[in-house]
Amino acid sequence: MNIEERIKQLATEKEIPLKTLATKIDMTETGFYAMLRNKSMKVETLLKISKVLGVEPASFFNSKPTTEVAPAASSSAEFYTGANIRILPIVVDKEENERITFVPIKAAAGYLTRYQDVEYIQQLPSFNLPNLKDGTYRAFEVEGDSMKPTIHAGDIVICRYVENWYHMMDNKIYLVAGVDGIGIVVKRVLNRIRKENKIILCSENDFYPAFELAASEIFEIWEVKVKVSTNLEPPLYLDNRLRRFEESINSVVGMLTKVMVSER
């Protein structure tokens, strides 16, 4: 039983019409039904629904309460597409506007085991940015040089949550959080989930070879939308252009030197 069916079942048992339920959680009826059809909702919304229905949040998940939050990658198409709801904790401001949570390098290891933990996510730094309102966003500090020259160590990437993994586009940059040994990586992705249940992760730095990752080993996927960087290194094409200019100058100087010597 999926989340939509479970909410409808509990609402029927409590004799609460879905229209009334929508009103009590401050949603329009249209928006509420659209959310159920998409089978995707924020943890805060789920908590509001559970409060109105007078049940524990765990009641929405096959009626089996859980005592702790733990990573749980799945190999089912329902999980890949988001048809089975995933827990996605967020932080909101006083006006209920969603904030961008920041995961620094020092918090990355903890994030892999507590990314579904509401209290943990709410303790992380958060901020707002204009024009980033079409989804849930999270910011991560990048470690390593595998994505140079596009992304450098210490850069911050601001990413939009990818609910349906089938929608990942080839050659776009994504942040992937996976099982032990993978951790959190930023790579260009080739999406092979629909046919082969895997993705191929490619670095910008030729020193690092591409590698495959089974979809069942992935916890979360975020599409990189913004880069914040303090790195001011010139791009490679400028470096090469300056080098060629220097070679040309040296060549001209050499020719002039030869001419001057021969005229003596």
Protein Blocks (a to p, Z undefined) as FASTA:
>chain_A
ZZklmmmmmmmmnopafklmmmmnopafklmmmmmmnopacfklmmmmmmmnopafklmn
goiacfbdcddddfbfklmnomaccdddddddfkopacdddddfklmmmmmmmmmgmklm
mmpccdddehiagbcddddddedjklcckbcghiacdddddfblmlpcghiacdddddeh
klpaddddddfklmnopacdddfblklccddddfklpfbdcddfbdcdfbfcdcfklmmm
mmmmmmmmmmmmmmmmmmmmmmZZ
